[in-house]
Amino acid sequence: MYEVKQRIYLDFDKTQKSAVCNFLRALVKQNLEMDVQVMFNKFIEDESYYQKVNASRFPFLADIMDDETFKEDTLLYLAECKRYYEY
C-alpha cells in the first residue's frame, strides 16, 4: 500500500493527501463487500452533494473530481486498500 500511496495524488500537499487517503481507507473498511467502482461512485456522489451544500470535507477536490488522473489514482488506491483489508 505504501508504494501505491507514493505514486498517487502528486499535486496534493501532504495534509490533503493524508486526509483523502484516510477517508478512502475507512470507506473501504466499512464497505468491503462493495466493488471498487461502486465505492468510487459513492465517494464522488457524496462529495458532490457536500460541495453543493457548502459542507465539503475536501473543498480542494471541487475542481478535480472529474479529472481522469484523480479518478485513476482513487480507483488504484481503493483497489489496494481492498486487497489489504481482504488479506
N, C-alpha and C positions, 0 to 999 in steps of 0.2 A: 504494500500500500504506500510505503514511503517513496518508492520510485515514481509511482503514478502522481503522487502529490507534488513532486518536484517538477513535473512536466506540464502541469495544468495551471490555468489562471495566471499566466505570466504577466498580464497587465494589472493585476490586483496588487495592492500593497499587502504587507504581512497580516495586518489585522483583518482586512476584508477577506483574504483567502482563508484564514483560520475560521472566521465566522461562518462562511458559506460551507466549508468542509465539515465543520462540526454539526451544522444543521442537517446537511445531507446524510452524514453518518447516522444521526439519530433517526432520520426519516427511514433509512434502510432498516435499521434495527427494529423499528416499530412495524414495518411492513414487509417482512421477509418473504411472504407469500406472493407479493406483487412482482410483476415483471418490471424490469429496469425502465423500459419506455413508459410504462404506466406511471411509475414513480416520478419520472421526469415531467410528464404532462401534468400530474398533480401539483408538483412544485411550481411550475410555470403558471398554472391556473390560480393557485393560492397567492402567489407573489403578485400577479396582475391585479387580483382583487384588492389586496392590501395597498397597492400603489394607487388604485382608484379612490380609495377612502383615506388616502394620506396617512397610512399607518404601516408602511413598509418596514420590515426588519432589515432589508437590504436596499436602501434607496439608490445605491450606486449601480444596481442592476437594471434600472429603468431603460437605459439606452442600449443595453447589450443583450437583453433577453432573447431577441430574435436573431442574434448573431450566430452564424454557423459554428464558429470556433467555440463560443460559450456552450453551445449545445453538445458538441463533440466532447469537450472537456468534462462537462457534467455527466454525460452518459458513461464516459470512461470511469469516472470516479464512483458513480453509483454501482457500476458493474463490479469494480474492485472491492467496494465495501460489501456488496452482497456475497462475493466469493469469500471474503474474510469472515463474515458472520455465519455463513453456512458451514465453514470449516470447523 
